C-alpha cells in the first residue's frame, strides 16, 4: 500500500515529457497497491509512466527507466498550482 496518503495512477508506456501538469489533474488516483513484481502481472515495466498525488495534494509523475534487480526512476513533483 502507498505510504503517507499518496495515490497513484499507472499511465502506461508513454513519453515521459509528453505527460504535462494539465494531464496529471485529470487522472484518477487510487491508494491501491501497484503490482511491481517480476511476474506477468507486473504493471510497471521499463518505460511506464506513473502519475501520483501526495498527501499534501501535490501532483507528480515518474517513469521507470530501468526495471530489474535495481529499480531506476526519473521523477518530477510540481508545486501546487
Secondary structure, DSSP 8 states (H G I E B T S, - for coil): --STT-EEEEEEE--GGG--HHHHHHS--B-S----SSSTT-S--TTEEEEEE-TT--EEEEEEEE-SSS-EEEEEE----
